Amino acid sequence: MRKIRLGIVLSAALALTWTAGCHSAEKQKTGPVETVDARLVQSVAQQAPTEIRATGTLHARQSAMLSAQVVGRVLQVLVREGDAVRAGQTLAVLDDATERAGMDQASAAAKAAESQQAAAQADATLAASTLARYKQLQAEKSVSPQEMDEMSQRATSATQRLQALREQVKAARAQEASAQAMLGYTHLRAPFAGVITARLADPGALASPGVPLLQIDQAGPLQLEVTVDESAIGLVHRGMKVPVTLDGAGAANLTGVVAEILPAADPTSHTFLVKIDLGSSSTLRAGMYGSAAIAAGAHSAILVPRSAVVQRGSLSCAYVRNTNGIADLRYVTLGSVHGAQVEVLSGIAAGETLVDEPGDRDLAGKRIASQSGTVQSGEAQQ
């Protein structure tokens, strides 16, 4: 009996303790809500430009991959990546022993042909003067017709031999010029002023025609080469200005001008290559990834200031003040950016109030008091 009474007392004590804990938790839960001052903005529904994003990479307006035109061992590579070079500057030197021997042989052959031509010229001159004297003697009837015919034939032969040797000299000189050109191919020179972007060979390597050794990009402004789907190519024309966004560090948004549209589409991807001229900038580098926005009309959209959107890891979110003045954390899906505003595809409706520039603060569940009144999204970007 005493054990039963003791169990009842313990049960009652536990029940009182649990009840007190619940009351304490309820008091803690219904305690005062923290109030935070913040600048507020409002989402708006309005017409936004429709854009087609065309992506691509930056290229020099002119680029060349340099390779040897003769077979030879690389003796020197005089430049490295990033070096600025002038037009005609020697970039690499190949072993020229074979080409120099060919040059010496061609020069010797040209000199021999010129010597033979000089001798033939003397013979032709002598034959011509002798023939002139024979003609005078013929008028005086001092030479026979046979002697006259022999002298005439001798002068004609001398003239023909001279003409043949002149052609041989031309051929020998052409061979010499060809050998000189082959010797020049052992020195790789810059075709234009620019920057070395790739060095693909070092001294000791065997160079041969078609094997790249160096790449050079022309100095000056770059071009963004993008691919545009065939369904949108009608929106693009030469000379039109397009906003360009670059992902490179320090590269700001730019305005480019369409310089060239390739007339034929790629048969596999059904896209056209469009080249967009960009202005000079020290922050731009060939190979950077970027995109161009091609205008394609307008559409209804919900816009909010970009400053009201924060990143939580890989997710975009915003603090929305509800009807009770409490901040709710909303995860949103973003669309195109328009200056200081960004489209919200889901997560926020038009006319809702958002916290502007929340930073790293955790405002979820806190009461939001406006610092200077709520402003429209369009006013926030001014």
C-alpha positions in Angstrom: 0.0 0.0 0.0 2.8 2.4 0.9 4.5 1.6 -2.5 1.3 2.5 -4.4 1.1 5.9 -2.5 4.7 6.6 -3.2 4.2 6.0 -7.0 1.2 8.4 -7.0 3.3 11.1 -5.3 6.1 10.7 -7.8 3.7 10.8 -10.8 2.2 14.0 -9.5 5.6 15.5 -9.0 6.6 14.7 -12.6 3.4 16.1 -13.9 3.9 19.4 -12.1 7.5 19.6 -13.4 6.4 18.9 -17.0 3.6 21.5 -16.7 6.0 24.1 -15.3 8.4 23.4 -18.2 5.7 23.9 -20.8 4.6 27.1 -19.2 8.3 28.3 -19.2 8.7 27.3 -22.9 5.5 29.1 -23.8 6.7 32.2 -22.1 10.0 32.0 -23.9 8.2 31.4 -27.3 5.9 34.4 -26.8 8.6 36.7 -25.7 9.4 40.1 -27.4 10.4 40.0 -31.1 13.7 41.8 -31.9 13.2 45.0 -34.0 15.7 45.9 -36.7 15.9 49.1 -38.7 16.4 48.6 -42.4 15.9 50.3 -45.7 12.9 48.9 -47.5 12.2 48.6 -51.2 9.2 47.3 -53.2 9.0 44.9 -56.1 7.2 46.2 -59.1 5.7 44.7 -62.3 6.6 46.5 -65.5 7.7 45.9 -69.0 11.3 44.7 -69.4 13.3 44.3 -72.6 13.5 40.7 -73.9 17.0 39.7 -74.6 18.6 36.7 -76.3 22.0 35.9 -74.7 24.7 34.8 -77.1 27.8 33.5 -75.5 31.4 33.2 -76.8 35.0 34.1 -76.2 37.3 37.0 -76.9 39.7 36.8 -79.8 42.1 39.1 -81.4 40.9 40.6 -84.7 43.8 38.9 -86.4 45.6 35.8 -85.1 48.3 33.6 -86.6 49.8 30.2 -85.8 53.4 30.2 -87.0 55.1 27.1 -88.2 58.3 26.4 -90.1 58.3 26.2 -93.9 61.4 24.0 -94.0 62.6 21.0 -92.0 65.3 21.9 -89.4 66.3 21.8 -85.8 65.2 24.7 -83.7 68.3 26.6 -82.6 66.7 29.6 -80.8 63.3 30.7 -79.6 63.7 34.4 -78.9 60.3 35.1 -77.3 57.9 33.9 -74.5 54.2 34.1 -73.9 53.1 37.7 -73.2 56.0 39.3 -75.1 55.0 42.2 -77.3 56.6 42.0 -80.8 56.8 44.3 -83.8 56.1 43.4 -87.4 59.1 41.6 -89.0 60.8 40.9 -85.7 62.7 37.6 -85.6 61.0 35.2 -83.2 62.8 31.9 -83.8 65.9 30.6 -85.6 66.3 27.2 -87.2 69.4 25.3 -88.3 70.2 26.6 -91.8 73.1 24.4 -92.9 71.2 22.6 -95.7 69.6 25.9 -96.9 72.9 27.7 -96.8 74.6 25.0 -98.9 71.8 25.2 -101.4 72.2 29.0 -101.5 76.0 28.7 -102.1 75.4 26.2 -105.0 72.8 28.4 -106.6 75.0 31.4 -106.4 77.9 29.5 -108.0 75.7 28.4 -110.8 74.4 31.9 -111.4 78.0 33.2 -111.6 79.0 30.5 -114.0 76.1 31.3 -116.3 76.9 35.0 -116.2 80.5 34.3 -117.2 79.3 32.2 -120.1 76.9 35.0 -121.1 79.8 37.5 -121.1 81.9 35.3 -123.4 78.9 34.7 -125.7 78.3 38.5 -125.8 81.9 39.0 -126.9 81.6 36.4 -129.6 78.3 37.8 -130.8 79.8 41.3 -130.9 82.8 40.1 -132.9 80.6 38.1 -135.3 78.4 41.1 -135.9 81.3 43.5 -136.7 82.9 40.9 -139.0 79.7 40.4 -140.8 79.5 44.2 -141.3 83.0 44.3 -142.9 82.1 41.3 -145.1 79.1 43.2 -146.4 81.3 46.1 -147.4 83.7 43.7 -149.2 80.7 42.1 -150.9 79.7 45.4 -152.3 83.2 45.7 -153.7 82.9 42.1 -155.0 86.0 41.1 -152.9 84.4 38.1 -151.3 82.6 35.1 -152.7 79.0 34.3 -152.0 80.0 31.2 -150.1 82.2 33.2 -147.7 79.4 35.6 -147.2 76.9 32.9 -146.3 79.4 31.3 -143.9 79.9 34.6 -142.1 76.2 35.3 -141.9 75.6 31.9 -140.4 78.4 32.4 -137.9 76.9 35.7 -136.7 73.4 34.2 -136.4 74.7 31.3 -134.4 76.6 33.6 -132.0 73.4 35.7 -131.5 71.3 32.5 -130.8 73.9 31.2 -128.3 73.9 34.6 -126.5 70.1 34.5 -126.3 70.2 31.0 -124.9 72.8 31.9 -122.2 70.7 34.9 -121.3 67.8 32.5 -120.5 70.2 30.3 -118.5 71.3 33.3 -116.5 67.6 34.2 -115.7 67.0 30.6 -114.6 70.2 30.6 -112.4 69.2 33.8 -110.8 65.7 32.5 -110.1 67.3 29.4 -108.5 69.4 31.7 -106.4 66.4 33.7 -105.3 64.6 30.5 -104.4 67.5 29.4 -102.3 67.7 32.8 -100.7 64.0 32.5 -99.8 64.5 29.0 -98.3 67.4 30.4 -96.3 65.1 33.2 -95.0 62.5 30.6 -93.9 65.0 29.5 -91.2 64.2 32.7 -89.4 60.5 32.9 -88.2 59.4 36.5 -88.2 56.3 38.2 -86.8 53.7 38.9 -89.6 52.3 41.8 -87.7 52.7 43.7 -84.4 51.1 41.8 -81.6 51.5 39.7 -78.5 52.9 36.1 -78.3 50.1 34.0 -76.8 51.6 30.5 -77.1 55.1 29.1 -77.3 54.9 25.5 -78.5 58.6 24.6 -79.1 61.9 25.0 -77.4 65.5 24.8 -78.7 66.4 21.3 -79.9 63.0 20.4 -81.2 62.6 19.4 -84.8 60.6 21.8 -86.9 58.7 20.8 -90.0 56.0 22.4 -92.2 52.6 22.4 -90.6 53.8 21.9 -87.0 52.9 25.0 -84.9 55.8 26.7 -83.1 54.3 30.0 -81.9 51.0 31.8 -81.8 50.7 35.6 -82.1 47.6 37.8 -81.6 47.4 41.2 -83.2 47.8 44.1 -80.9 44.8 46.4 -80.3 41.1 46.0 -79.5 39.6 42.5 -79.3 36.5 40.9 -80.7 33.8 38.8 -78.9 32.9 35.9 -81.2 29.5 34.5 -80.3 27.1 32.0 -81.8 23.6 33.0 -82.6 20.8 30.6 -83.3 19.4 30.7 -86.8 15.9 31.6 -85.4 17.4 34.9 -84.0 19.9 35.9 -86.6 17.4 38.1 -88.3 17.6 40.4 -85.2 21.3 41.0 -85.7 22.8 43.4 -88.3 26.1 45.0 -88.9 26.7 48.2 -87.0 24.2 47.5 -84.2 25.3 48.1 -80.7 24.9 45.3 -78.1 25.5 45.2 -74.4 28.4 42.8 -73.6 29.0 41.1 -70.2 32.4 39.6 -69.5 33.2 37.1 -66.7 36.9 38.1 -66.5 38.2 39.6 -63.3 37.9 43.4 -63.4 36.2 43.4 -66.7 33.2 45.7 -66.6 30.1 45.6 -68.8 30.8 47.0 -72.2 28.9 48.1 -75.3 30.1 46.3 -78.5 29.4 46.9 -82.2 28.5 44.0 -84.5 31.4 44.0 -87.1 30.8 40.8 -89.0 28.2 38.1 -89.5 29.3 34.9 -91.2 27.0 34.4 -94.2 26.6 30.6 -93.7 25.3 28.7 -90.6 27.1 25.8 -89.0 25.3 22.7 -90.5 25.6 20.8 -87.2 24.5 23.4 -84.6 22.5 25.6 -87.0 24.1 28.7 -85.6 25.8 31.7 -87.1 29.1 33.2 -85.9 28.9 36.9 -85.1 31.9 39.0 -84.4 31.5 42.0 -82.1 34.1 44.7 -81.9 35.0 45.9 -78.4 36.9 49.0 -77.3 40.4 49.0 -76.0 40.8 48.0 -72.3 43.7 46.9 -70.3 41.5 44.5 -68.4 40.5 42.5 -71.5 42.4 39.3 -72.5 42.0 36.9 -75.4 40.2 33.8 -74.3 37.9 35.5 -71.8 34.3 34.2 -71.7 31.5 36.6 -72.3 28.0 37.1 -73.6 26.1 39.6 -75.7 22.5 40.7 -75.2 20.5 40.8 -78.4 17.3 42.9 -78.1 14.1 40.9 -79.0 11.2 43.1 -77.9 9.7 43.4 -74.4 7.8 41.3 -71.8 6.1 41.7 -68.4 8.4 41.0 -65.5 8.7 41.5 -61.7 11.7 43.6 -60.9 13.5 44.1 -57.6 16.8 46.0 -56.8 19.8 43.8 -57.1 20.9 45.2 -53.7 17.9 43.4 -52.1 19.1 40.0 -53.2 21.7 38.1 -51.3 23.5 34.8 -51.9 23.3 31.9 -49.4 25.7 29.4 -50.8 24.6 28.8 -54.4 21.0 30.0 -53.7 19.6 33.5 -54.2 17.3 34.8 -51.5 15.6 38.0 -50.2 14.0 39.1 -46.9 10.3 39.9 -47.5 8.4 41.9 -44.8 5.0 40.3 -44.3 1.8 42.0 -43.2 2.8 41.7 -39.5 6.1 43.5 -40.2 8.2 40.3 -39.7 10.9 39.4 -42.2 10.5 36.1 -44.1 13.5 34.6 -45.9 12.4 33.7 -49.5 14.5 31.7 -51.9 14.1 33.2 -55.4 14.8 32.4 -59.0 16.4 35.3 -60.9 16.2 36.2 -64.6 17.9 38.9 -66.6 19.7 41.9 -65.1 18.6 45.4 -66.2 21.1 47.9 -64.7 20.5 48.1 -61.0 17.4 45.8 -61.2 17.0 42.1 -61.7 14.0 40.0 -62.8 12.5 37.6 -60.3 11.0 34.6 -62.0 9.7 33.0 -58.8 9.5 33.6 -55.1 8.3 37.2 -55.0 5.1 38.8 -56.2 4.6 42.4 -57.4 4.1 45.0 -54.7 5.9 43.1 -51.9 8.2 44.9 -49.5 11.8 43.8 -49.3 14.8 44.6 -47.1 17.4 46.5 -49.1 21.1 45.6 -48.6 20.6 43.1 -45.8 24.2 42.1 -45.9 25.2 39.1 -43.8 22.5 39.8 -41.1 20.1 37.0 -40.3 16.8 38.9 -40.3 14.4 36.0 -40.5 11.6 36.3 -37.8 12.7 39.8 -36.8 10.5 42.8 -37.0 11.6 45.3 -39.6 11.3 49.0 -39.1 11.9 51.3 -42.1 14.7 53.8 -41.8 13.4 56.3 -44.3 10.1 54.8 -45.7 9.6 52.3 -48.4 10.7 53.1 -52.0 9.7 51.6 -55.3 12.1 49.3 -57.1 12.5 51.9 -59.8 13.4 54.6 -57.3 16.0 52.4 -55.6 18.3 52.4 -58.6 18.4 56.2 -58.9 
